[in-house]
Each structure stands twice: as C-alpha cells, then as structure tokens.
Amino acid sequence: MNIIATTRNVQGTGASRRLRRADKLPGIVYGGNLPATPIELEHNPIFYALRKEKFHASILTMELDGKEELVVLRAFQMHPYKPQVMHIDFQRINPNEKVTMRVPLHFQGEEESPAVKVSKCIVSHAVSAIEVTCMPKELPEFITVDLSKLEAGQTFHASMLQLPEGIRRRHRARHGCPPGRGRSPLR
C-alpha cells in the first residue's frame, strides 16, 4: 500500500486542530538512523485503510516529500465518538534487517473437525494474532490455522503452527495462551 505524506512544520495542539479541521491527519515517522519527522496526511484514505486488516500487518510504502520509505503502522488514536483518526505513528523499516510484527491468524476447518462434528464442542479462539520475526519482504499478510483435526478437549498451541519459510514465531515469557481449543458446550 502507498501512503502520501508531507513534512509538518508547525507542531502543538492548536496546529493539530487546524490540520484536523482541514481534513488532514497529524502523525509522526520515527526509527532507522533518522530523527523523528512530524508528518501530515489526508484523513479519509487513512481512515478507510485502517478498516483493512492488511494495513495493520504489512510493510507500507510512504512517499514523504517525494522520497519513498518503507514503514509499518505502529499506533493510531481515534476520537472517542466521532469517526475521526486523531494521530498516527509509523516506524521506518530497513529492508535488510529483520522486523518483528503482529500477524493476524485466520482459522479454518473448525466446522469439519471431530470436536465439532462428533462431540458437538464449541471451538474458542483465545488469540487472534501472533508476533513473528522475519525479513520485511517475507512478512505474511496473515497466517492460516487449520483446525480440521482438532479433537474434543484438545488444545492447539502456537508451537503447532505451520509457519512459512523464513518466519519465526517470537517466543514470549508466558506460554499458556493457546490460539484454539475445543470445549464442550454449556448444558
């Protein structure tokens, strides 16, 4: 995805309010060996892009004052009740260094699993994304989790995921949170 941004010279609360009233979005780009750069973007393209899962978990190309940079979305703030993005943060990415990102999980095959078909269990998803480390060009849009062989009472752990070549799951100190589990229905 391509994002067009310009450098923002004025900073502060009042300047940000004026930008928002003009349908612009204040933001910042940081990281790499360059200093943090305040930016402004068009609001509506970013607002609609934030609705797409791909925008949150992929490497983006930002054209900043005519120069292209690779960035990832790191944070954004929404207005409490208006459909308006208040601020957005991007991090620069070096294409030759590994990057750590949260990648969404797409579950499939749970309807065909023995846990659901035979045992009438309910499959619960405890995790919807995992952190992976890989080169930027290898970053997947999502990871598919096949639950078609899930048995009643069985837990599908993150270590059982089939990850694409060159992608490693980032290990956490807490190991007890499984992506999927077949549970008996409430009676």
Secondary structure, DSSP 8 states (H G I E B T S, - for coil): -EEEEEE----SHHHHHHHHHTTEEEEEEE-TTS--EEEEEEHHHHHHHTTSHHHHSS-EEEEETTEEEEEEEEEEEE-SSSS-EEEEEEEE--TTS-EEEEEEEEEE-STTSHHHHTT--EEEES-SEEEEEE-GGG--S-EEEE-TT--TT-EE-GGG----TT-EE---S-----SEEEE----
